[in-house]
């Protein structure tokens, strides 16, 4: 039996004699029926690096690429990428963006032969029939294949908002009539239930969950392994946060907990806070609770100073009449005089005018 050259497989030698179109390694040992069944599952294949493409729907964080590249250089690719095949013969990444970028870095440094094949697991998502629009189905493909990775706050936010949209569509389109019990005659009792697909098992079958009556926050929390309170904070950012705040979260400049506090400010104030703080930060620095407290303290101090510089009208009895106020009150009179070049009054009206002027003089002089 032929032996595999492990150096070739991990990218350190020549091209393995592997036909990527045959599917799984050792496919010749399988009968036709077994091969057909395996094709519906995650098939392990080897494909050229330049046939693998980035998934634009995936907004997961891509940190520590240099360290991962060093690890792959030393030990090879320990975990295959998970991909789906596209109509143009390319393989779009479902999970493994960091590994893909790390291999690309090694190729650019001459440490990985670009002609070598990359081990991937081919996921046939087309056979997963879910009642989702095309855009939402692509989101679904990303989140169900990335559930077990270590997540940053930006990853959690991206997944939470993706699951929120997915759950909403399942609530609208995922209704099924299901048996919920039996009556005294043994006849089935059926009710319309909301059934959500949550992934695929090792055999390629859909994993379904009854979410009838469950709160969306609870479902998202279960999927992410976080509390409903943290989901609530993410929803506050989604609903009240400015685009600047959401960008700061996705770029890992601010965490979820602090982001929810910033979302309590009006959107102009959010943008002003983020701009003011980030201008003083180095590239790798993040915004902290101390930054927010300091900003609010400075804002309050400026407000107090401004108030001290203004006349404290409210501390004195009565109403303050300024020159501006008097001009505003007499605006209609002066406008009429100007338009008519003055107004001629008879003796009685003139006497009344003089008395009113004298009354005003007594008020202010």
C-alpha positions in Angstrom: 0.0 0.0 0.0 1.3 3.5 -0.9 2.4 5.7 2.0 1.6 9.4 2.3 4.5 11.9 2.4 3.6 14.0 5.4 6.0 16.8 4.4 4.1 17.1 1.2 0.7 17.2 2.9 1.7 20.0 5.3 3.3 22.1 2.6 7.0 21.4 3.1 7.7 19.3 0.1 6.4 18.6 -3.4 2.8 18.2 -4.6 1.1 15.0 -3.3 -0.3 12.7 -5.9 -3.8 13.4 -4.8 -6.8 13.9 -7.1 -8.9 16.6 -5.4 -11.9 15.6 -7.4 -12.0 12.1 -5.9 -13.1 13.4 -2.5 -11.9 11.6 0.7 -8.5 10.1 1.2 -8.7 6.4 0.5 -11.9 6.8 -1.5 -10.9 3.8 -3.6 -11.4 1.6 -0.6 -15.1 2.6 -0.3 -17.9 1.1 -2.3 -20.1 3.3 -4.4 -22.8 3.6 -1.8 -20.4 4.5 0.9 -18.8 7.2 -1.3 -22.2 8.7 -2.1 -23.0 8.9 1.7 -19.6 10.3 2.4 -20.0 13.0 -0.2 -22.9 14.4 1.7 -20.8 14.6 4.9 -17.7 16.7 5.5 -15.3 15.1 2.9 -11.6 15.6 3.5 -9.9 16.7 0.3 -6.7 18.5 -0.7 -7.0 21.7 -2.9 -4.6 24.3 -4.2 -4.2 27.4 -2.0 -5.1 29.7 -4.8 -8.5 28.0 -5.2 -9.4 28.9 -1.6 -11.2 32.3 -1.2 -12.2 34.5 1.7 -15.8 34.6 2.8 -17.0 38.2 2.8 -19.8 37.3 5.2 -17.3 36.3 7.9 -16.6 39.2 10.3 -14.7 37.2 12.9 -11.6 38.6 14.4 -8.3 37.7 12.6 -5.6 38.2 15.3 -2.2 36.6 16.0 -1.6 35.5 12.4 2.2 35.7 12.8 2.1 33.3 15.8 -0.2 30.9 14.0 2.1 31.0 10.9 5.1 30.0 13.0 3.1 27.1 14.5 2.0 25.8 11.1 5.6 26.2 9.8 6.9 24.0 12.7 4.1 21.4 13.0 2.1 21.6 9.8 -1.6 22.3 9.4 -3.1 20.5 12.4 -6.7 21.4 11.7 -8.1 21.5 8.2 -10.1 24.5 7.0 -13.9 23.9 6.5 -15.0 25.1 3.1 -17.9 25.0 0.6 -17.6 24.7 -3.1 -18.7 27.7 -5.2 -20.1 27.7 -8.7 -16.8 28.8 -10.3 -14.8 25.9 -8.8 -13.4 27.8 -5.9 -13.6 26.8 -2.2 -15.1 29.5 0.1 -14.0 29.4 3.7 -16.6 28.6 6.3 -14.2 28.4 9.2 -10.4 28.7 9.2 -9.8 32.3 8.0 -6.8 32.7 10.3 -5.2 29.4 9.1 -5.7 30.5 5.5 -4.0 33.9 6.2 -1.2 32.2 8.1 -0.5 29.9 5.1 -0.6 32.9 2.8 2.0 34.6 5.0 4.2 31.5 4.9 3.9 31.5 1.1 4.9 35.2 0.8 8.0 34.4 3.0 9.0 31.4 0.9 8.3 29.0 3.7 5.4 27.1 2.1 5.4 25.9 -1.5 2.4 27.6 -3.2 1.9 24.5 -5.4 1.3 22.3 -2.4 -2.3 21.3 -1.6 -4.1 22.4 1.5 -6.2 20.0 3.6 -9.8 21.0 3.8 -13.1 19.5 4.9 -15.8 20.1 2.2 -19.1 21.0 3.8 -22.1 20.4 1.5 -24.4 23.1 2.8 -26.7 22.9 -0.2 -28.3 19.7 1.2 -29.2 21.6 4.4 -32.7 22.8 3.6 -33.4 25.8 5.8 -36.2 28.4 5.4 -33.8 31.3 5.1 -33.2 34.0 2.5 -29.9 33.6 0.6 -28.1 36.3 2.6 -29.3 34.9 5.9 -28.4 31.4 4.9 -24.8 32.5 4.2 -24.7 34.1 7.7 -26.1 30.8 9.1 -23.3 28.9 7.3 -20.6 31.1 9.0 -22.0 30.9 12.5 -22.8 27.2 12.7 -19.3 26.3 11.5 -17.5 28.7 13.9 -19.4 27.8 17.1 -16.4 26.2 18.9 -13.7 28.8 18.3 -12.4 31.0 21.1 -14.3 34.3 20.6 -13.4 37.9 21.2 -16.1 40.5 22.1 -16.3 41.5 18.4 -16.9 37.8 17.5 -19.7 37.5 20.1 -21.3 40.7 18.8 -21.2 39.6 15.2 -22.6 36.2 16.0 -25.3 37.5 18.3 -26.6 39.9 15.6 -26.4 37.1 13.0 -28.3 34.7 15.3 -30.9 37.4 15.9 -31.6 37.7 12.2 -31.6 34.0 11.7 -34.0 33.4 14.6 -36.3 36.1 13.3 -36.6 34.4 10.0 -37.2 31.0 11.5 -40.0 32.5 13.6 -41.5 33.8 10.4 -40.9 30.7 8.2 -40.1 27.8 10.4 -43.6 26.8 11.6 -44.3 23.1 11.7 -47.2 21.0 12.9 -45.8 18.7 15.6 -47.2 16.2 18.0 -47.1 17.6 21.6 -49.0 14.8 23.4 -51.9 12.4 23.2 -55.5 12.7 24.3 -57.4 10.1 26.4 -58.2 8.1 23.3 -54.6 7.9 22.4 -55.0 10.3 19.5 -52.1 12.6 18.9 -52.4 16.3 19.9 -50.8 18.5 17.4 -49.7 22.2 17.7 -48.0 24.6 15.4 -44.4 24.9 16.7 -41.5 27.1 15.6 -38.6 24.8 14.7 -35.1 26.2 14.2 -32.2 24.5 12.6 -29.0 25.0 14.7 -26.4 23.1 12.7 -25.5 19.7 11.2 -24.4 16.5 13.0 -21.5 14.3 12.0 -23.7 12.4 9.6 -24.7 15.6 7.8 -28.2 15.6 9.2 -29.9 18.9 10.3 -30.0 19.5 14.1 -33.3 21.0 15.0 -34.6 22.8 18.1 -38.1 23.7 19.1 -37.9 27.5 20.1 -41.7 28.0 20.6 -42.2 30.5 23.4 -38.4 31.0 24.0 -37.1 34.5 24.2 -34.6 35.5 21.5 -32.1 36.7 24.1 -32.2 33.3 25.8 -31.6 31.4 22.5 -28.7 33.7 21.5 -27.2 33.3 25.0 -27.4 29.5 24.7 -25.8 29.5 21.2 -22.9 31.8 22.4 -22.6 30.3 25.9 -23.1 33.8 27.5 -25.7 35.3 29.8 -28.9 36.9 28.6 -27.6 40.1 30.3 -24.6 40.2 28.0 -26.9 39.6 25.0 -29.0 42.6 26.2 -25.9 44.8 26.3 -25.1 43.8 22.7 -28.7 44.6 21.6 -28.3 48.0 23.3 -25.3 48.7 21.2 -27.1 47.5 18.1 -30.2 49.6 18.7 -28.7 52.7 20.2 -25.1 52.7 19.2 -23.7 55.0 16.5 -21.8 53.6 13.5 -18.6 54.9 15.2 -19.3 52.8 18.3 -20.1 49.7 16.3 -16.9 50.1 14.3 -15.0 50.5 17.5 -16.4 47.3 18.9 -15.8 45.3 15.7 -12.2 46.7 15.5 -11.8 45.7 19.2 -11.2 49.2 20.4 -14.0 48.9 22.9 -15.6 45.8 24.7 -19.3 44.9 25.0 -19.7 46.0 28.6 -18.2 49.4 28.1 -19.8 49.7 24.7 -23.3 49.4 26.2 -22.5 52.3 28.6 -21.3 54.4 25.7 -24.5 53.5 23.9 -26.4 55.3 26.7 -25.0 58.7 25.4 -26.7 60.3 22.4 -25.1 59.4 19.1 -23.3 62.7 18.6 -21.8 62.4 22.1 -20.8 58.8 21.4 -18.8 59.9 18.3 -17.3 62.9 20.1 -16.2 60.6 23.0 -14.7 58.0 20.7 -12.9 60.6 18.6 -11.5 62.4 21.7 -10.2 59.3 23.4 -8.9 57.5 20.3 -6.8 60.5 19.2 -4.8 60.1 22.4 -4.4 56.3 22.1 -1.7 54.3 20.4 -2.7 51.9 17.6 -3.0 48.8 19.8 -4.6 50.5 22.8 -8.3 50.0 23.7 -10.8 52.3 25.4 -11.3 51.6 29.1 -13.9 52.5 31.8 -11.4 55.0 33.1 -11.5 56.8 29.8 -15.3 57.1 29.9 -15.2 58.3 33.6 -12.5 60.8 32.8 -14.5 62.1 29.8 -17.7 62.5 31.8 -15.8 64.2 34.6 -14.2 66.7 32.2 -17.6 67.3 30.6 -19.2 67.9 33.9 -16.4 70.2 35.0 -16.8 72.3 31.8 -20.5 72.5 32.3 -20.1 73.7 35.9 -17.5 76.3 34.8 -19.8 77.6 32.1 -22.7 77.9 34.6 -20.5 79.9 37.0 -19.6 82.3 34.3 -23.2 82.9 33.4 -25.5 85.3 35.4 -27.3 83.2 38.0 -30.8 84.4 37.2 -32.5 81.6 38.9 -31.0 82.6 42.3 -32.7 86.1 42.3 -36.5 86.8 42.6 -38.4 88.0 39.5 -37.7 87.8 35.8 -34.6 89.2 34.1 -35.3 91.6 31.3 -32.4 92.3 29.0 -31.9 94.8 26.2 -32.3 91.9 23.8 -35.6 90.9 25.4 -37.0 94.4 25.2 -36.1 94.7 21.6 -37.8 91.4 20.9 -40.9 92.5 22.7 -41.1 95.8 20.8 -40.2 94.2 17.5 -43.8 94.4 16.1 -44.0 98.1 17.0 -40.7 99.1 15.5 -41.4 97.1 12.4 -44.7 99.0 11.9 -43.0 102.3 12.5 -40.3 101.4 10.0 -42.7 100.2 7.3 -44.9 103.3 7.5 -42.1 105.9 8.1 -43.6 106.6 11.5 -47.3 106.7 12.7 -49.3 109.9 13.3 -51.4 109.7 16.6 -54.3 111.9 17.6 -54.0 113.7 20.9 -55.7 111.0 23.0 -53.5 108.2 21.6 -50.4 110.4 21.9 -51.1 111.0 25.6 -51.5 107.3 26.1 -48.2 106.7 24.4 -46.4 109.2 26.7 -47.9 107.5 29.8 -46.7 104.0 28.6 -43.2 105.4 28.0 -43.1 106.9 31.5 -44.3 103.6 33.0 -41.4 101.8 31.3 -38.9 104.4 32.5 -40.1 103.9 36.1 -39.6 100.2 35.7 -36.0 100.3 34.4 -34.6 103.7 35.7 
